Amino acid sequence: MLVLIGQQISKPVLRLNSRLKRIYMPFYPVHVLCQEPRAAPESLVEQSISIRYRLSGNPEASGFQRRRRLRITSTASLQFSTASENPSPKRLPTVSPIDTSIVVVYLSGVALLGVYFSRRQKTTEDYFLAARSVPGWVVAFSILGTICGSATFVGHPGNVFHDNMFLIPSHLVPLVVMLLLARRIVVFYRRSVRMTAYEYLQQRFGYPARAYGAATFLVSRVADVSVTYYFLALATALLTGWNVTAVILLLGAVTVLYTLIGGIQAVVWTDVVQGIFLVGGGLLCILLILFSSEAGPSRIFAAAWEGGKFEIGRWQWDATQNNQWLLIAGSIVAWLQSFCCNQHNVQRYLLARSDREAVRGAVMGAGACVPVWLLFMLLGALLWSFYQFSAETVPPDVMAVKDRIVPYFVSTHFPVGLKGMVLAALIAAAMSSLDSDLNSMATVVVNDFFGKLHPRASEGLRLLTGRISVVGLGAASIFLALQWTRIDSASLVEFSLTMTMIFTGGILGLFAVGMLFRWTLARGAYLGILACLLFTAWATLTQVRLPGNTEPILDLGSFNCTLSLWLTGILGHLVLVSVAMATSLVLRRRTAGSG
């Protein structure tokens, strides 16, 4: 049945490709402006160096023997690519004016959607909360779009292509967390706060705690948005040949524009469109892999299974390196923080028309992430099998970085028209996260900082401040994205998750102290924050190296931290909770003794 479906799909696709090539497109100037200048050709020796995956040996050999050979081939290739340098890919532009026009139409569409919703923005309640009138299923799409960004589209397939599905256990955590907490945490926020999660911290510990929580969110989100911009630009540049800086500036400007004009209404409704594009792009890639290879779907799946791509290894405990136990523990902390403390998700709870729809949307959104992640992990496994059966070579600069394999495959195997659709899906995946973060950050600036400084400000002034905040925070994220070009990272997924763990600042611990230990005092919470910041600073500064340096930023010799940064992020929350509880206990005993 799958074979028949693939054949029926492939025929009109080929006909469409031949017709599109004869169509004149008015978007050619945009296409030319984005092109990367043509690089000088490399030497014949450099051109001939490549990594080739192939099945070898007797096809009748046992599954175990074939599996062993596949692993040896894969490991040897990865060792070679890791040892090589990490150059930026320089190849001729591979996208046509037709593909460029599809992207332009998509970007124009989301911008016009922002203009459409701008007519409804009269107060900050409209701009940031859509007057609490959003259907539950739209909330679900928005949560899905916020969580599943460009890391899903290029990061997960890249990880499985180079390794296996080791991320599956940690990616089942958000659904479990949301199922356990949805009814309590969603309803709690809808009845306890007006706009942001950090209002609760003021109710519990005073305004300094609220300001700290809000500031932590802003720092972590600006860092995360900049990473998303950067890796989106890298993937787009590899797929199209466009200039990385130009891509960052262009996509950044469009995202800021429709978020600025349309507010949260534009954000959540574009998330619906972008979620459909994301899933459609993944399915399109899988169909092309299965039915464009001479091996056929059954052999493609069999090779991936025998090659160990469906395994979830790394179960050996090691406090100094990432492993399955650390990933699961870190994922529990990260998703508890994301769903319970981070404004971009709490704001989604507040958008819904009722408590029931909010709970339903939160569970549906978290649950929908799991099959989407599995879809793109499957894409990575099948893509690995595709190159096993192909005589095609994969350039070393593509193999050197995990996240380049999907853009490379799309640029070399997709026909005109479909390539533009996948490129639009990749951009949509990133924008669905970017717009949510920009609006949430502006909400925090207006509600948690500007509102404190100017409590009597008019609605018009508060709304203007929100729009200015979108522009300012967007510009800051774009500027920081341009700075990431100096740093090499082998994986978007692991890098972005590590950045999140570092910049959390123990905020989950602070909310835990406030919600679970009602007897703790404000002074204890503040000392816990200080202890967490000192611990995080020591753990990161003694490990992180600036570009071009071989020594950490702060070299303390034998006192340098050797723990995994994932474990550092987990321990930061525990440090805050422990110090806050101990300090509060001491202060209460002193007060009781003096009384």
C-alpha positions in Angstrom: 0.0 0.0 0.0 2.8 2.4 0.9 4.5 1.7 -2.4 1.4 2.4 -4.4 0.9 5.7 -2.5 4.5 6.7 -3.1 4.2 6.0 -6.8 1.0 8.0 -7.1 2.6 10.9 -5.2 5.9 10.8 -7.2 4.2 11.1 -10.7 2.5 14.5 -10.1 5.5 15.8 -8.2 7.8 15.2 -11.2 5.2 16.7 -13.6 4.9 19.8 -11.3 8.7 20.1 -11.2 8.9 20.2 -15.0 6.2 22.8 -15.3 7.5 25.1 -12.5 10.8 25.4 -14.2 9.1 27.0 -17.2 7.2 29.6 -15.1 8.5 33.2 -14.9 8.8 34.4 -11.3 8.7 38.0 -10.3 10.7 37.3 -7.1 14.1 36.8 -8.8 15.6 40.1 -7.4 15.0 38.9 -3.9 16.5 35.5 -4.8 19.7 37.3 -6.1 20.1 39.6 -3.2 20.2 36.8 -0.7 22.8 34.7 -2.5 26.2 34.0 -1.0 29.1 35.2 -3.2 30.5 32.3 -5.2 33.4 30.7 -3.4 36.6 29.8 -5.2 36.8 26.1 -6.2 38.7 23.9 -3.9 41.6 21.7 -5.0 40.8 18.4 -6.6 42.2 16.6 -3.5 39.8 18.6 -1.2 36.9 17.9 -3.6 37.6 14.2 -3.6 37.6 13.9 0.2 34.2 12.7 1.4 32.5 10.3 3.7 30.6 7.5 2.1 28.2 5.2 4.0 27.6 1.9 2.3 26.3 -1.5 3.2 29.0 -4.1 2.7 29.4 -7.9 2.9 27.1 -10.7 1.9 23.5 -9.6 1.9 22.5 -13.0 3.2 24.7 -12.6 6.3 23.0 -12.6 9.7 21.3 -9.5 11.1 23.8 -9.4 13.9 26.8 -9.4 11.5 25.3 -6.8 9.2 24.4 -4.7 12.3 27.9 -4.9 13.5 29.3 -3.8 10.2 26.9 -0.9 10.0 28.0 0.3 13.4 31.6 0.1 12.5 31.1 2.1 9.4 29.0 4.7 11.2 31.5 5.0 14.0 34.5 5.3 11.8 32.9 8.0 9.7 31.9 10.0 12.8 35.4 9.8 14.2 36.8 11.2 11.0 34.3 14.0 10.8 34.8 14.9 14.5 38.5 15.1 14.1 38.2 17.4 11.1 37.7 21.1 11.5 34.3 22.7 11.5 34.2 24.9 8.4 31.2 26.7 7.2 29.7 25.0 4.1 30.6 26.8 0.9 28.9 25.5 -2.2 27.0 27.0 -5.1 23.4 28.3 -4.4 21.0 25.4 -4.7 17.6 27.1 -4.5 15.7 28.5 -7.5 13.7 31.7 -7.9 10.6 29.6 -7.7 11.6 28.2 -4.2 12.5 31.8 -3.2 9.1 33.0 -4.2 7.4 30.3 -2.1 9.3 31.6 1.0 8.5 35.2 0.1 4.8 34.4 -0.2 4.9 32.5 3.2 6.7 35.4 4.9 4.3 37.9 3.4 1.4 35.8 4.5 2.4 35.8 8.2 3.1 39.6 8.0 -0.4 40.2 6.6 -1.8 38.0 9.4 -0.2 40.3 11.9 -1.7 43.3 10.2 -5.2 41.7 10.2 -5.1 41.1 14.0 -3.7 44.5 14.7 -7.2 45.9 14.4 -8.2 44.2 17.6 -5.3 45.5 19.8 -6.7 48.3 22.0 -5.4 47.4 25.5 -2.5 45.4 27.0 -5.1 42.7 27.8 -5.8 42.4 24.1 -2.2 42.6 23.0 -0.8 40.1 25.5 -3.7 37.9 26.4 -6.1 38.1 23.4 -8.8 39.1 25.9 -8.7 35.5 27.2 -10.8 34.4 24.2 -8.7 31.8 22.4 -10.1 28.3 21.8 -8.4 25.4 23.6 -7.3 23.7 20.4 -5.5 26.9 19.3 -3.8 27.0 22.7 -2.6 23.4 22.0 -1.2 24.4 18.6 0.5 27.4 20.2 2.2 25.2 22.9 3.3 22.8 20.2 4.7 25.6 18.1 6.5 27.1 21.1 8.1 23.9 22.1 8.9 22.3 18.7 11.1 24.7 16.8 14.1 24.5 14.4 15.8 22.1 16.9 13.0 19.6 16.1 13.4 20.0 12.3 17.1 19.8 12.0 18.4 18.8 15.4 16.6 15.6 16.1 17.2 14.0 12.7 20.9 15.0 13.0 21.3 13.4 16.4 19.7 10.1 15.2 21.7 10.2 11.9 25.0 10.4 13.8 24.0 8.4 16.9 20.6 6.8 17.8 17.3 7.7 19.4 18.9 8.3 22.8 16.6 11.4 23.3 13.4 9.4 23.3 13.2 8.8 27.1 13.8 12.4 28.0 11.3 13.5 25.4 8.5 11.5 26.9 8.9 13.5 30.1 6.9 16.6 29.1 3.7 14.6 28.5 4.0 12.9 31.9 4.7 16.2 33.6 1.8 17.9 32.0 -0.6 15.0 32.8 0.4 15.1 36.4 0.3 18.9 36.8 -2.1 20.3 34.3 -5.3 20.6 36.4 -3.5 22.1 39.4 -0.9 24.4 37.8 -3.1 25.7 34.9 -6.0 26.5 37.1 -3.8 27.9 39.8 -2.2 30.5 37.5 -5.5 31.4 35.9 -6.9 32.3 39.3 -3.8 33.7 41.0 -2.1 36.1 38.5 -3.2 38.7 35.9 -0.5 38.4 33.2 2.8 36.8 34.3 3.9 33.9 36.5 6.3 36.1 38.4 3.4 38.0 40.1 3.2 35.0 42.4 6.8 35.5 43.5 5.9 39.0 44.7 2.9 37.6 46.6 5.1 35.1 48.3 8.5 36.8 48.8 8.1 40.5 47.8 9.0 42.4 44.6 12.8 41.6 44.6 11.9 37.9 44.0 9.5 38.9 41.2 12.1 41.1 39.6 14.7 38.2 39.8 12.3 35.7 38.3 11.4 38.1 35.5 15.0 39.0 34.8 16.1 35.4 34.7 13.4 34.7 32.2 14.4 37.6 30.0 18.1 36.6 30.0 17.4 32.9 29.2 14.9 33.7 26.5 17.1 36.3 24.7 19.9 33.7 24.7 17.5 31.0 23.5 16.0 33.2 20.7 19.4 34.2 19.5 20.5 30.5 19.3 17.3 29.7 17.3 18.0 32.6 14.9 21.6 31.5 14.4 21.0 27.8 13.8 18.0 28.6 11.5 20.2 30.9 9.5 22.9 28.2 9.3 20.4 25.6 8.1 18.8 28.0 5.6 22.2 29.0 4.3 23.3 25.4 3.8 20.0 24.6 2.0 20.0 27.7 -0.2 23.5 29.2 -0.5 22.2 32.5 1.0 24.4 34.6 3.3 24.0 33.7 7.0 24.0 37.3 8.2 21.4 38.3 5.6 19.2 35.4 6.7 19.4 36.3 10.3 18.5 39.9 9.6 15.7 39.1 7.2 13.9 36.4 9.2 14.5 38.4 12.4 12.9 41.5 10.9 9.8 39.6 9.7 9.3 37.8 13.0 9.6 41.1 14.9 7.3 42.8 12.5 4.2 40.5 12.7 4.7 40.0 16.5 4.9 43.8 16.9 1.8 44.5 14.9 -0.5 41.6 15.6 0.3 40.8 19.3 -0.5 37.5 20.8 -3.5 36.9 18.5 -1.2 36.9 15.5 1.3 34.7 17.4 -1.1 31.9 18.3 -2.9 31.8 14.9 0.3 31.7 13.0 1.4 28.9 15.3 -1.5 26.9 13.9 -0.2 27.4 10.3 3.4 26.9 11.3 2.6 23.6 13.1 0.9 22.3 10.0 4.0 23.3 7.9 6.3 21.6 10.4 4.6 18.3 10.3 4.0 18.5 6.6 7.7 19.2 5.9 8.7 16.2 8.0 6.3 13.9 6.3 7.4 15.1 2.9 11.1 14.3 3.7 10.2 10.8 4.9 8.1 10.1 1.8 10.9 11.2 -0.5 13.4 9.0 1.3 11.2 5.9 1.2 10.2 6.2 -2.5 13.1 7.8 -4.2 15.6 5.1 -3.1 15.9 2.0 -5.2 16.1 0.0 -2.0 12.4 0.5 -1.2 10.7 1.2 2.1 11.1 -2.2 3.7 14.8 -2.3 3.2 15.2 1.3 4.3 13.5 0.5 7.6 15.4 -2.8 8.0 18.8 -1.1 7.5 17.9 1.5 10.1 16.9 -1.2 12.6 20.0 -3.3 12.0 22.2 -0.2 12.2 21.1 0.5 15.7 19.3 3.7 14.9 16.3 2.8 17.0 18.3 2.1 20.1 18.3 4.4 23.2 21.7 3.8 24.6 24.0 5.8 27.0 22.6 4.3 30.2 25.9 4.2 32.1 25.9 6.7 34.9 28.7 9.4 34.8 28.5 12.7 36.6 31.0 14.3 34.3 29.4 13.4 30.9 25.9 13.5 29.5 24.2 10.1 29.8 20.6 8.8 29.8 20.1 9.3 33.5 21.3 12.9 33.4 19.2 13.6 30.4 16.1 12.3 32.1 16.8 14.1 35.3 17.6 17.3 33.5 14.6 16.9 31.3 12.3 16.6 34.4 13.8 19.8 35.8 13.6 21.6 32.5 10.0 20.7 31.8 8.8 21.3 35.3 10.4 24.8 35.0 9.0 25.3 31.5 5.4 24.4 32.4 5.3 25.8 35.9 7.6 28.9 35.8 8.3 30.1 32.3 6.1 32.9 31.0 5.7 31.7 27.4 3.8 28.6 28.6 2.0 30.3 31.6 0.8 32.9 29.2 -0.8 30.2 27.0 -2.8 29.0 30.0 -4.2 32.5 30.5 -5.3 32.9 26.8 -8.0 30.2 26.9 -11.7 31.0 27.2 -12.2 28.8 30.3 -10.3 26.7 32.8 -11.5 23.5 31.1 -10.3 24.6 27.7 -7.0 25.8 29.2 -6.3 22.4 30.8 -7.3 20.6 27.6 -5.2 22.8 25.4 -2.1 22.4 27.7 -2.4 18.6 27.8 -3.1 18.3 24.0 -0.1 20.7 23.3 2.3 18.7 25.4 1.0 15.4 24.1 1.3 16.5 20.4 5.0 17.2 20.9 5.8 13.5 21.4 4.6 12.2 18.0 6.2 15.2 16.3 9.5 14.5 17.9 9.3 10.8 17.0 8.5 11.8 13.4 11.7 13.8 13.1 13.8 11.2 14.9 12.4 8.6 12.4 13.5 11.0 9.7 17.0 10.9 10.9 17.1 7.1 11.1 15.6 6.7 7.6 18.0 9.3 6.2 20.9 7.3 7.5 19.6 4.2 5.8 19.1 6.2 2.6 22.8 7.0 2.3 23.7 3.4 3.1 22.1 2.3 -0.1 23.2 5.3 -2.2 26.5 5.6 -4.0 26.3 9.3 -3.2 29.0 10.9 -1.0 28.4 13.2 1.9 30.9 16.1 2.1 33.0 16.4 5.3 31.8 19.8 6.1 28.2 18.4 6.3 29.3 15.4 8.4 31.2 17.7 10.8 28.1 19.2 12.3 25.0 17.1 13.1 22.4 19.6 12.2 23.6 20.0 8.6 22.4 16.6 7.2 18.7 17.5 6.7 19.4 20.8 4.9 22.0 19.1 2.8 19.6 16.3 1.9 16.8 18.7 1.0 19.2 20.9 -1.1 20.4 17.9 -3.1 17.3 15.7 -3.6 14.2 17.8 -3.5 12.8 19.1 -6.8 12.0 22.8 -7.5 8.9 23.9 -5.7 9.0 21.2 -3.0 12.3 22.5 -1.9 10.7 25.9 -1.3 7.9 24.2 0.7 10.4 22.4 3.0 12.4 25.6 3.4 9.2 27.4 4.4 8.4 24.6 6.8 11.9 25.0 8.4 11.4 28.7 8.8 7.9 28.2 10.2 9.3 25.7 12.8 11.7 28.4 14.1 9.2 31.3 13.9 6.6 29.4 16.0 9.1 29.5 18.9 10.5 33.0 18.1 7.2 34.9 18.0 6.0 33.3 21.3 9.2 34.2 23.1 9.2 37.8 21.8 5.6 38.4 22.9 6.2 36.7 26.3 9.3 38.8 27.0 7.5 42.0 26.1 4.7 41.0 28.5 7.3 40.5 31.3 8.9 43.9 30.6 5.6 45.8 30.7 3.9 43.9 33.6 6.9 43.2 35.9 9.1 46.2 35.4 7.4 49.1 33.6 4.2 48.6 35.7 6.3 48.8 38.9 8.1 52.0 37.8 4.9 53.6 36.4 1.9 52.1 38.2 -0.5 54.9 37.0 0.5 54.7 33.3 -2.3 54.7 30.8 -3.3 51.7 28.7 -2.0 53.5 25.6 1.4 54.1 27.2 1.6 50.5 28.4 0.7 49.2 25.0 3.3 51.4 23.3 5.9 50.2 25.8 5.0 46.6 24.9 5.5 47.2 21.2 8.8 49.0 21.8 9.9 46.0 24.0 9.2 43.6 21.1 11.4 45.6 18.8 14.2 46.1 21.4 14.3 42.5 22.6 14.1 41.3 19.0 17.0 43.5 18.0 19.0 42.3 21.0 18.4 38.6 20.1 19.4 39.3 16.4 22.6 41.0 17.6 23.5 38.1 19.9 22.7 35.7 17.1 25.3 37.4 14.9 27.9 36.8 17.8 27.2 33.1 17.8 28.9 32.8 14.5 32.2 32.8 16.4 31.3 29.6 18.4 31.2 26.1 17.0 28.7 23.6 18.3 28.2 20.1 17.1 24.5 19.9 18.0 21.7 22.4 18.1 19.6 20.3 20.5 22.3 19.7 23.1 23.7 23.2 22.8 20.3 24.9 23.2 19.3 22.7 26.1 22.7 23.3 27.8 22.2 27.1 27.4 18.7 26.8 29.0 20.1 24.9 31.9 22.8 27.5 32.5 20.6 30.6 32.4 17.7 29.3 34.5 19.3 30.7 37.6 17.5 28.3 40.0 14.0 29.7 39.1 12.3 26.4 39.5 13.9 26.1 43.0 12.5 29.5 43.9 9.0 28.6 42.8 9.3 25.2 44.6 10.3 27.0 47.9 7.3 29.3 47.5 4.7 26.7 46.6 5.8 23.6 48.5 7.4 25.0 51.7 5.0 27.7 52.9 7.0 28.2 56.1 10.1 29.5 54.4 10.9 33.3 54.7 11.8 35.9 52.1 15.3 36.4 53.5 15.9 32.7 53.2 14.8 32.8 49.6 17.1 35.7 48.8 20.1 33.9 50.4 19.2 30.8 48.3 19.2 32.9 45.1 22.7 34.3 46.0 24.0 30.8 46.7 22.6 29.5 43.4 24.2 32.3 41.4 27.6 31.7 43.0 27.4 28.0 42.4 26.3 28.4 38.8 29.0 31.0 38.1 31.7 28.7 39.5 30.4 25.7 37.6 30.2 27.5 34.3 33.1 29.9 34.3 35.6 27.1 35.2 34.4 25.0 32.3 33.3 27.3 29.4 36.0 28.3 27.0 35.8 31.4 24.8 36.4 30.9 21.1 40.1 30.5 20.3 41.0 29.8 23.9 42.1 26.5 25.3 41.7 27.5 29.0 38.3 28.1 30.7 37.2 31.7 31.5 38.1 31.2 35.1 40.9 28.7 35.7 41.1 27.5 39.3 43.2 24.5 38.6 42.2 21.5 40.6 39.1 23.5 41.8 37.6 23.7 38.3 34.2 22.1 38.0 34.2 18.9 36.1 30.5 18.1 36.4 28.3 17.9 33.3 26.6 21.2 32.6 23.3 19.4 32.6 24.0 18.2 36.2 25.1 21.8 37.1 21.7 23.1 36.0 19.9 20.5 38.2 22.1 21.1 41.2 21.6 24.9 41.0 17.9 24.5 41.9 18.7 22.1 44.8 21.3 24.6 46.1 18.7 27.3 46.2 16.1 25.1 47.9 18.5 23.8 50.5 19.9 27.2 51.4 16.5 28.8 51.5 15.1 26.1 53.8 18.1 26.1 56.1 18.2 29.8 56.4 14.5 30.1 57.1 14.7 27.4 59.7 17.6 29.2 61.5 15.8 32.6 61.4 12.5 31.1 62.7 14.4 29.5 65.6 16.1 32.8 66.4 12.8 34.6 66.3 11.2 32.0 68.6 14.1 32.1 71.0 14.1 35.9 71.3 10.3 35.9 71.7 
